[in-house]
Amino acid sequence: MAHGNYEGKGLTDPAVRALFDSKAMMKSDWYRARLDSKVKVDLALWKRHIAYLKEFLAKPNYQSELVRLKIGERLETAKSRLDHLATSVYRENLVGTIGADPELV
């Protein structure tokens, strides 16, 4: 569209306008790829959170602080969140969002 047309069609052409219809975009392969990427990015993030919390639990210098900081509860919450991210419900709830760039995965 740099020159005002795409394949001989202008901005007002129904075929070009259809490319920007939200329902059509949400059915496109590139949009599904963005949602799949978002799931992968989120799963990786929560796996890192869990690994860090487990690592923190093992540190001998902080044993007296574990209860006050609720590290065990945070770890269970993170595991629960990770389980939820792996469900189809989470993936379905992403429809309508921008997702994530597939290049991030």
C-alpha distances in whole Angstrom, upper triangle without the diagonal:
4,5,5,5,5,9,10,9,8,8,12,12,15,13,10,12,15,13,13,17,19,22,19,18,22,23,20,21,19,21,24,24,23,26,28,28,29,32,32,32,34,37,37,37,40,42,42,43,46,47,47,49,52,52,53,55,57,58,61,61,59,61,63,59,58,59,59,55,55,53,55,53,50,50,51,48,45,47,46,43,42,43,41,38,39,39,37,37,36,33,32,33,29,27,25,25,22,25,25,22,24,24,27,29
4,6,7,8,12,12,12,11,11,15,16,18,17,14,16,18,16,17,20,22,25,23,21,25,26,23,24,22,23,26,26,25,28,30,29,30,33,34,33,35,38,38,38,41,43,42,44,47,47,47,50,52,52,53,56,57,58,61,61,59,62,63,60,58,60,59,55,55,54,55,54,51,51,52,49,46,48,48,44,43,45,43,40,41,41,39,40,38,35,35,35,32,30,28,27,24,26,26,23,25,25,27,30
4,6,8,11,10,11,9,11,14,15,18,17,14,16,19,18,18,22,24,27,24,23,27,28,25,26,24,26,29,29,28,31,33,32,33,37,37,36,39,41,41,42,45,46,46,48,50,51,51,54,56,56,57,60,61,61,65,65,63,65,67,63,62,64,63,59,59,58,59,58,54,54,55,52,50,51,51,47,47,48,46,43,44,44,42,43,41,38,38,38,35,33,30,30,27,30,29,27,28,28,31,33
4,7,10,9,8,6,7,10,11,15,14,11,13,16,15,16,19,22,24,22,22,25,26,24,26,24,25,28,28,28,31,33,32,33,36,37,36,39,41,41,42,44,46,46,48,50,51,52,54,56,56,57,60,61,62,66,65,63,65,67,63,62,63,62,59,59,57,59,57,54,54,55,52,50,51,50,47,46,48,45,42,43,43,41,41,40,37,36,36,33,31,29,29,26,29,29,27,29,29,32,34
4,6,6,5,4,7,10,9,13,12,9,12,14,14,15,18,21,23,20,20,24,24,22,24,22,23,27,27,27,29,32,31,32,35,36,36,38,41,41,41,44,46,46,48,50,51,52,54,56,56,57,60,61,62,66,65,64,66,67,64,62,64,63,59,59,58,59,57,54,54,54,52,49,50,50,46,45,47,44,41,42,42,39,40,39,36,35,35,32,30,28,28,26,28,29,27,28,28,31,33
4,5,5,6,8,11,10,12,10,8,11,13,12,14,17,20,21,18,18,22,21,19,20,19,21,24,24,24,27,29,29,30,33,34,34,36,38,39,39,42,44,44,46,48,49,50,52,54,54,55,58,59,60,64,64,62,64,66,62,61,62,61,58,57,56,57,55,52,52,52,50,47,48,48,44,43,44,42,39,40,40,37,38,36,33,33,33,31,28,26,27,24,26,27,24,25,26,29,31
4,6,9,11,13,11,13,10,10,13,14,13,16,19,22,23,19,19,23,22,20,21,20,23,25,25,26,29,30,30,32,35,35,36,38,40,40,41,44,45,46,48,50,51,52,54,56,56,58,60,61,62,66,66,64,66,68,65,63,65,64,60,60,58,59,57,54,54,54,52,49,50,49,46,45,46,44,41,41,41,38,39,38,35,34,35,33,30,29,29,27,29,29,27,27,28,31,32
4,7,10,12,10,12,11,10,14,15,15,17,20,23,24,21,22,25,25,23,24,24,25,28,29,29,32,33,33,35,38,38,39,41,43,44,44,47,48,49,51,53,54,55,57,59,59,61,63,64,65,69,69,67,69,71,68,66,67,67,63,62,61,62,60,57,57,57,54,52,53,52,49,48,49,47,44,44,44,41,42,41,37,37,38,35,32,31,31,29,31,32,29,30,31,34,36
4,7,8,6,9,8,7,10,12,12,14,17,20,21,18,19,23,22,21,23,22,23,26,27,27,30,32,32,33,36,37,37,39,41,42,43,45,47,48,49,51,52,53,55,57,58,59,61,63,64,68,68,66,67,69,66,64,65,64,61,60,59,60,58,55,55,55,52,50,51,50,47,46,47,44,42,42,42,39,39,38,35,34,35,32,30,28,29,27,29,30,28,29,30,33,35
4,5,5,9,9,7,9,12,12,13,16,19,21,19,19,23,23,22,24,23,24,27,28,27,30,32,32,33,36,37,37,39,41,42,42,45,47,47,48,51,52,53,55,57,58,58,61,63,63,67,67,65,67,68,65,63,64,63,60,59,58,59,57,54,54,55,52,50,51,50,46,46,47,44,42,42,42,39,39,38,35,34,35,32,29,27,28,26,29,29,28,29,30,33,35
4,6,8,9,6,7,10,10,11,13,16,19,17,17,21,21,20,23,21,22,25,26,25,28,30,30,31,34,35,35,36,39,40,40,42,45,45,46,49,50,50,52,54,55,56,58,60,61,65,64,62,64,65,62,60,61,60,57,56,55,56,54,51,52,52,49,47,48,47,44,43,44,42,39,40,40,37,37,36,33,32,32,29,26,24,25,23,26,27,26,28,29,31,33
4,6,9,7,7,10,12,12,13,17,18,17,18,21,22,21,24,23,23,27,28,27,29,32,32,33,35,37,37,38,41,42,42,44,47,47,48,51,52,53,54,57,58,58,60,63,63,67,67,64,66,67,64,62,63,62,59,58,57,58,56,53,53,53,50,49,50,48,45,45,46,43,40,41,41,38,37,37,34,32,33,30,27,25,26,25,28,29,29,30,32,34,36
4,6,5,6,9,10,12,13,17,18,16,17,21,21,20,23,22,23,25,27,27,29,31,32,32,35,37,37,38,41,42,42,45,47,47,48,51,52,53,55,57,58,59,61,63,64,67,67,65,67,68,65,63,64,63,60,59,58,58,56,53,54,54,51,49,50,48,45,45,45,43,40,41,40,37,37,36,33,32,32,30,27,25,27,25,28,29,29,30,31,34,35
4,5,5,6,9,10,10,14,15,13,15,18,18,17,21,21,21,23,25,25,27,29,30,31,33,35,35,37,39,41,41,43,45,46,47,49,51,52,53,55,56,57,59,61,62,66,66,64,65,67,63,61,62,61,58,57,56,57,54,52,52,51,48,47,48,46,43,43,43,40,38,39,37,34,34,34,31,29,30,28,25,23,25,24,27,28,28,29,31,33,34
4,6,5,7,10,10,14,14,11,13,16,16,15,18,18,18,21,23,23,25,27,28,29,31,33,33,35,37,38,39,41,43,44,45,47,49,50,51,53,54,56,58,59,61,64,65,62,64,65,62,60,61,60,57,56,55,55,53,50,50,50,47,45,46,45,42,41,41,39,36,37,36,32,33,32,29,28,29,27,23,22,24,23,25,26,25,26,28,31,32
4,5,5,7,10,13,14,12,12,16,16,15,17,17,17,20,22,22,24,26,26,27,30,31,32,33,36,37,37,40,41,42,43,46,47,48,50,52,53,54,56,58,59,62,62,60,62,63,60,58,59,58,55,54,53,54,52,49,49,49,46,44,45,44,40,40,41,38,35,36,35,32,33,32,29,27,28,26,23,21,22,21,23,24,23,24,26,29,30
4,5,6,7,11,12,10,11,15,15,15,18,17,17,20,22,21,23,26,26,27,29,31,31,33,35,36,37,39,41,42,43,45,47,47,49,51,52,53,55,57,58,62,62,59,61,62,59,57,58,57,54,53,52,52,50,47,48,47,44,43,44,42,39,39,40,37,34,35,34,31,31,30,28,26,26,24,21,19,20,19,22,24,23,25,27,29,30
4,5,5,9,9,7,9,12,12,12,15,15,15,18,20,20,21,23,25,25,27,29,30,31,33,35,35,37,39,40,41,43,45,46,47,49,51,52,53,56,57,60,61,58,60,61,58,55,56,56,52,51,50,51,49,46,46,46,43,41,42,40,37,37,37,34,32,33,31,28,28,28,25,23,24,22,19,17,19,18,21,23,22,23,26,28,29
4,6,8,10,7,7,11,11,10,13,12,12,15,17,17,18,21,22,22,25,26,27,28,31,32,32,34,36,37,39,41,42,43,45,47,48,49,51,53,54,58,58,55,57,59,55,53,54,54,50,49,48,49,47,44,44,44,41,39,39,38,35,35,35,33,30,31,30,27,27,26,23,22,23,20,17,16,17,16,18,20,19,20,22,24,26
4,6,9,7,7,10,12,11,14,13,12,15,17,16,18,21,21,21,24,26,26,27,30,31,31,33,35,36,37,39,41,42,43,45,47,47,49,51,52,56,56,54,55,57,53,51,52,51,48,47,46,47,45,42,42,42,39,37,38,37,34,33,34,31,29,30,29,26,26,25,22,21,21,19,16,14,15,14,17,18,18,20,22,24,25
4,6,5,6,9,10,11,14,14,12,15,18,17,18,21,22,22,24,26,26,27,30,31,32,33,36,37,37,39,41,42,43,46,47,48,49,52,53,57,57,54,55,57,53,51,52,51,48,47,46,46,44,41,42,41,38,37,38,36,33,33,33,30,28,29,28,25,24,24,21,19,20,18,14,12,15,14,17,20,20,21,24,26,27
4,5,5,6,9,10,13,13,10,13,16,15,15,18,19,19,21,23,24,24,26,28,29,30,32,34,34,36,38,39,40,42,44,44,46,48,50,53,53,51,52,53,50,48,48,48,44,43,42,43,40,38,38,38,34,33,34,32,29,29,30,27,25,26,24,21,21,20,18,16,16,14,11,9,11,11,14,17,18,20,22,24,24
4,5,5,6,9,12,13,11,12,16,15,15,18,20,19,21,23,24,25,27,29,29,30,33,34,35,36,39,40,41,43,44,45,47,49,50,54,54,52,53,54,51,48,49,48,45,44,43,43,41,38,38,38,35,33,34,32,29,29,29,26,24,25,23,20,20,19,17,15,15,14,10,9,13,13,15,18,19,20,24,25,25
4,5,5,6,10,11,10,11,14,15,15,17,19,20,21,23,24,25,27,29,30,31,33,35,36,37,39,41,42,44,45,46,48,50,51,55,55,53,54,56,52,50,51,50,47,46,45,45,43,40,40,39,37,35,35,34,31,30,30,28,25,26,24,21,21,21,18,16,18,16,12,12,14,14,16,18,19,19,22,24,24
4,5,5,9,8,6,9,12,11,12,15,16,16,18,21,21,22,24,26,27,28,30,32,33,35,36,37,39,41,42,43,45,47,48,52,52,50,51,53,49,47,48,48,44,43,42,42,40,37,37,37,34,32,33,32,28,28,28,26,23,24,23,20,20,19,16,15,16,14,11,10,11,11,12,15,15,16,19,20,21
4,6,8,9,6,7,10,10,10,13,14,14,16,18,19,20,22,24,25,26,28,30,30,32,34,35,36,38,40,41,42,44,46,50,50,48,49,50,47,45,45,45,42,40,39,39,37,35,35,34,31,29,30,28,25,25,25,22,20,21,19,16,17,16,13,11,13,11,7,7,10,10,11,14,15,15,19,20,20
4,7,9,7,7,11,12,11,13,16,16,17,19,21,22,23,25,27,28,29,31,32,34,36,37,38,40,41,43,44,46,48,51,52,50,51,52,49,47,47,48,44,43,41,41,39,37,36,36,33,31,31,30,27,26,26,24,21,21,20,17,17,17,14,13,15,13,10,11,13,13,14,16,17,16,20,21,21
4,5,5,6,9,10,11,13,14,16,17,19,20,22,23,25,26,28,29,31,32,34,35,37,38,40,41,43,44,46,47,51,52,50,51,53,50,47,48,48,45,43,42,42,40,37,37,36,34,32,32,31,28,27,27,25,22,22,21,18,20,19,15,15,17,14,12,12,14,13,13,15,15,14,17,19,19
4,5,5,6,9,10,10,12,14,15,16,18,20,21,22,24,26,27,29,30,32,33,35,36,38,39,41,42,44,45,49,50,48,49,51,48,46,47,47,44,42,40,40,39,36,35,35,33,31,30,30,27,25,26,24,21,20,20,18,19,19,15,15,17,15,13,14,15,14,13,14,13,12,15,17,16
4,6,5,6,9,10,10,12,15,15,16,18,20,21,22,25,26,27,29,30,32,33,35,36,37,39,41,42,44,48,48,46,47,49,47,44,46,46,42,41,39,39,38,35,34,34,32,30,30,29,26,25,26,24,21,21,21,19,20,19,15,16,17,14,13,13,13,11,10,11,10,9,12,14,14
4,5,5,6,9,10,11,13,14,15,17,19,20,21,23,25,26,27,29,30,32,33,35,36,38,39,41,43,46,47,45,46,48,45,42,43,43,40,39,37,37,36,33,32,32,30,27,28,27,24,23,24,21,18,19,19,16,17,16,12,13,14,11,9,10,10,8,8,9,10,10,13,15,15
4,5,5,6,8,10,11,12,14,15,17,19,20,21,23,25,26,27,29,31,32,33,35,36,38,40,41,45,46,43,44,46,44,41,42,42,39,37,36,36,34,31,31,30,28,26,26,25,22,21,21,19,16,16,16,13,15,14,10,11,13,10,9,11,11,10,9,10,11,10,14,15,14
4,5,5,6,9,10,10,12,14,15,16,18,20,21,23,24,26,27,29,30,32,33,35,36,38,39,43,44,42,43,45,42,40,41,42,38,37,35,35,34,31,30,30,28,25,25,25,22,20,21,20,16,16,17,15,17,15,11,13,15,12,12,13,12,11,8,8,8,7,10,11,11
4,5,5,6,9,10,10,12,14,15,16,18,20,21,23,24,26,27,29,30,32,33,35,36,38,42,42,40,41,43,40,38,39,39,36,35,33,33,32,29,28,28,26,24,24,24,20,19,20,19,15,16,17,15,16,14,11,13,13,10,10,11,9,7,5,5,6,6,9,10,10
4,5,5,6,9,10,11,12,14,15,17,18,20,21,23,24,26,27,29,30,32,33,35,37,40,41,39,40,42,39,36,37,37,34,32,31,31,29,27,26,26,23,21,21,21,18,16,17,15,12,13,13,11,12,10,7,9,10,7,7,9,8,8,5,6,9,9,12,12,11
4,5,5,6,9,10,11,13,14,16,17,19,20,21,23,25,26,27,29,30,32,33,35,39,40,38,39,41,38,35,37,37,34,32,30,30,29,26,25,25,23,20,20,20,17,15,16,15,11,11,12,11,13,11,8,10,12,9,10,13,12,11,8,8,10,8,12,11,10
4,5,5,6,8,10,11,12,14,15,17,18,20,21,23,24,26,27,29,30,32,33,37,38,36,37,39,37,34,36,36,32,31,29,29,28,25,24,25,23,20,20,20,17,15,17,16,12,12,14,14,15,13,10,13,14,11,13,14,12,11,7,6,7,5,8,7,6
4,5,5,6,8,10,10,12,14,15,16,18,20,21,23,24,26,27,29,31,32,36,36,34,35,37,34,32,33,33,30,28,27,27,26,23,22,22,20,17,18,18,15,13,15,14,10,11,13,13,14,10,9,12,11,8,11,12,10,9,5,5,8,8,11,9,9
4,6,5,6,9,10,11,12,14,15,16,18,20,21,22,24,26,27,29,31,34,35,33,34,36,33,30,31,32,29,27,25,25,24,21,20,20,18,15,15,15,12,10,12,11,7,8,10,10,11,8,7,10,11,9,12,14,12,12,8,8,11,11,13,11,10
4,5,5,6,9,10,11,12,14,15,16,18,20,21,22,24,26,27,29,33,34,32,33,35,33,30,31,32,29,27,25,25,24,21,20,20,19,16,16,16,14,11,13,13,9,9,12,13,14,12,10,14,15,12,15,17,15,14,10,9,11,9,11,9,7
4,6,5,6,9,10,11,13,14,15,17,19,20,21,23,25,26,28,31,32,30,31,33,31,28,30,30,27,26,23,24,23,20,19,20,18,15,16,17,14,11,14,14,10,11,14,15,16,13,12,16,15,13,16,17,14,13,10,8,9,9,11,7,7
4,5,5,6,9,10,11,12,14,15,17,18,20,21,23,25,26,30,30,28,29,31,28,26,27,27,24,23,21,21,20,17,16,17,15,12,13,13,10,8,11,11,7,9,12,14,14,11,11,14,13,12,15,17,14,14,10,10,12,13,14,11,10
4,5,5,6,9,10,11,12,14,15,17,18,20,21,23,25,28,29,27,28,30,28,25,26,27,24,22,20,20,19,16,15,15,14,11,11,12,9,6,9,10,6,7,11,13,14,11,11,15,15,14,17,19,17,17,13,12,15,14,16,13,11
4,6,5,6,9,10,11,12,14,15,16,18,20,21,23,27,28,26,27,30,27,24,26,27,24,23,20,20,20,17,15,17,16,12,12,14,12,9,12,13,10,11,14,17,18,15,15,19,18,17,20,22,19,18,15,13,14,14,14,11,9
4,5,5,6,9,10,11,13,14,15,17,19,20,22,25,26,24,25,27,24,22,24,24,21,20,17,18,18,15,14,15,14,10,12,14,11,9,13,13,11,12,16,18,18,15,16,19,18,16,20,21,18,18,15,13,15,15,16,12,11
4,5,5,6,9,10,10,12,14,15,16,19,20,24,25,22,23,25,22,20,21,22,19,17,15,15,15,12,10,12,10,7,8,10,7,6,10,11,9,11,14,17,17,14,15,19,18,17,20,22,19,20,17,16,18,18,19,15,14
4,5,5,6,9,10,11,12,14,15,17,19,22,24,22,22,25,23,20,22,23,20,18,15,15,16,13,11,12,12,8,8,11,10,7,10,12,11,11,15,18,19,16,17,21,20,19,23,25,22,22,19,17,19,19,19,16,14
4,5,5,6,9,10,10,12,14,16,17,21,21,20,21,24,21,19,21,22,19,18,15,16,16,13,11,14,14,10,11,14,12,10,14,16,14,15,18,21,22,19,20,23,23,21,25,26,23,23,20,18,20,19,19,16,15
4,6,5,6,9,10,10,12,14,16,19,20,18,19,21,18,16,18,19,15,14,11,13,13,10,8,11,10,7,9,12,10,10,13,15,13,15,18,21,21,18,20,23,22,21,25,26,23,23,20,19,21,22,22,18,17
4,5,5,6,8,10,11,13,15,18,19,17,18,20,18,15,17,18,15,14,10,11,11,9,6,9,9,6,7,10,10,9,12,14,14,15,18,21,21,19,21,24,23,23,26,28,25,26,23,22,24,24,24,20,19
4,6,5,6,9,10,11,13,16,18,16,17,20,18,16,18,20,17,16,12,13,14,12,9,12,13,10,10,14,14,12,15,17,16,17,21,24,24,22,23,27,26,25,29,31,28,28,24,23,24,24,24,20,19
4,5,5,6,9,10,11,15,15,14,15,18,16,13,16,17,14,14,10,12,14,11,9,13,13,11,12,15,15,14,17,19,18,20,23,26,26,23,25,28,27,26,30,31,28,28,25,24,25,25,25,21,21
4,5,5,6,9,10,13,14,12,13,15,13,10,13,14,11,10,7,8,10,8,6,10,11,9,10,14,14,13,16,18,18,20,23,26,26,23,25,28,27,27,30,32,29,29,27,25,27,28,28,24,23
4,5,5,6,9,12,14,12,12,16,14,11,14,16,13,13,9,9,12,10,7,11,13,11,11,15,15,14,17,19,19,20,23,27,27,25,27,30,29,29,32,34,32,32,29,27,29,29,29,25,24
4,5,5,7,10,12,11,12,15,14,12,15,17,14,14,11,12,15,13,11,14,16,14,14,18,18,17,20,22,22,23,26,30,30,27,29,32,31,31,34,36,33,33,30,28,30,30,29,26,25
4,5,5,9,10,8,9,12,10,9,12,13,11,11,8,10,13,11,10,14,15,14,15,18,19,18,21,23,23,24,27,31,31,28,30,33,32,31,35,37,34,34,31,29,31,31,31,27,27
4,6,8,10,8,7,11,10,7,10,12,11,10,7,8,11,11,9,12,15,14,15,18,19,19,21,23,23,25,27,31,31,29,31,34,33,33,36,38,35,35,33,32,33,34,33,30,29
4,6,9,8,8,12,12,10,13,16,14,14,11,11,15,14,13,15,18,17,17,20,22,21,23,26,26,27,30,33,33,31,33,36,35,35,39,41,38,38,35,33,35,35,34,31,30
4,6,6,7,10,10,10,13,15,14,15,12,13,17,16,15,18,20,19,20,23,24,23,26,28,28,29,32,36,36,33,35,38,37,37,40,42,39,39,36,34,36,36,35,32,31
4,6,6,9,10,10,14,15,15,16,14,15,18,18,17,20,22,22,23,26,27,26,29,31,31,32,35,39,39,36,39,42,40,40,44,45,42,42,40,38,40,40,39,35,35
4,6,8,9,10,13,14,14,16,14,16,19,19,18,22,23,23,24,27,28,28,30,32,32,34,37,40,40,37,40,43,41,40,44,45,42,42,40,38,40,40,39,36,35
4,5,5,6,10,10,10,12,10,13,16,15,15,18,20,20,21,24,25,25,27,29,30,31,34,38,37,34,37,40,38,38,41,43,40,40,37,36,38,39,38,34,34
4,5,5,8,10,10,11,10,11,15,15,15,17,20,20,21,23,25,25,27,29,30,31,34,38,37,35,37,40,38,39,42,44,41,41,39,38,40,40,40,36,36
4,6,7,8,9,11,11,13,15,16,17,19,21,21,23,25,26,27,29,31,32,34,36,39,38,36,39,42,40,40,44,45,42,43,41,40,42,42,42,38,38
4,6,5,6,8,9,11,13,13,15,17,18,19,21,23,24,25,27,28,29,31,33,37,36,33,36,39,37,37,41,41,39,39,37,36,39,40,39,36,35
4,6,5,6,5,7,10,10,11,13,15,16,17,19,20,21,23,25,26,28,30,34,33,31,33,36,34,34,38,39,37,37,35,34,37,37,38,34,33
4,5,5,7,8,9,11,12,13,15,16,18,19,21,22,24,25,27,29,31,34,33,31,34,36,34,35,38,40,37,38,36,36,39,39,40,36,35
4,5,8,10,11,11,14,15,16,17,20,21,22,24,25,26,28,30,32,35,33,31,34,37,34,35,38,39,37,38,36,36,38,39,40,36,36
4,5,9,9,9,11,13,13,14,17,18,19,21,23,24,25,27,29,32,31,28,31,34,31,32,35,36,33,34,32,32,35,36,36,32,32
4,5,5,6,9,10,11,12,14,15,16,18,20,21,22,25,26,30,28,26,29,31,29,30,34,35,32,33,31,31,34,35,36,32,31
4,5,5,6,9,10,10,12,14,15,16,18,20,21,23,25,28,27,25,28,30,28,29,33,34,31,32,30,29,32,33,33,29,29
4,5,5,6,9,10,11,12,14,15,17,19,20,22,24,27,26,24,27,30,28,29,33,34,32,33,31,30,33,33,34,30,29
4,5,5,6,9,10,11,12,14,15,17,18,20,22,25,24,22,25,27,26,27,30,32,30,31,29,29,32,33,34,30,29
4,5,5,6,9,10,10,12,14,15,16,19,20,24,23,20,23,26,24,24,28,29,27,28,26,26,29,29,30,27,26
4,5,5,6,9,10,10,12,14,15,17,19,23,22,20,23,25,24,24,28,30,28,28,26,25,28,28,29,26,24
4,5,5,6,9,10,11,12,14,16,17,21,20,18,22,24,23,24,27,29,27,29,26,26,29,29,30,27,26
4,5,5,6,9,10,11,12,15,16,19,18,16,19,21,20,21,24,26,24,26,23,24,27,27,29,25,24
4,5,5,6,9,10,10,13,15,18,17,15,18,20,19,19,23,25,23,24,21,21,24,24,25,22,21
4,5,5,6,9,10,11,13,17,17,15,17,20,19,20,24,26,24,25,22,22,25,25,26,23,21
4,5,5,6,9,10,11,15,14,13,16,18,17,18,22,24,22,24,21,22,25,25,27,24,22
4,5,5,6,9,10,13,12,10,13,16,14,15,19,21,19,21,18,19,22,22,24,21,20
4,5,5,7,9,13,13,10,13,16,15,15,19,21,19,21,17,18,20,20,22,19,17
4,6,5,7,11,11,10,12,15,15,16,19,22,21,22,19,20,23,22,24,21,19
4,5,5,9,8,7,10,12,11,13,16,19,18,20,17,18,21,21,24,21,19
4,6,8,8,6,8,11,10,11,14,17,15,17,14,14,18,17,20,17,16
4,7,9,7,8,11,12,12,15,18,17,19,15,16,19,18,20,18,16
4,5,6,7,9,10,12,14,17,17,19,16,17,20,19,22,21,19
4,5,5,6,9,10,11,15,15,17,15,17,20,19,22,21,19
4,5,5,6,9,10,14,14,17,15,17,21,20,24,22,21
4,5,5,7,9,12,12,14,12,14,18,18,21,19,18
4,5,5,7,11,11,12,10,12,15,15,18,17,16
4,5,6,9,10,13,11,14,17,18,21,20,19
4,5,8,9,12,11,14,17,18,22,20,20
4,6,6,8,7,10,14,15,18,17,17
4,6,8,8,12,15,16,19,19,19
4,7,8,12,15,17,20,19,20
4,5,9,12,14,17,16,17
4,6,9,11,14,14,15
4,7,9,12,11,12
4,6,8,7,9
4,5,6,8
4,5,6
4,5
4
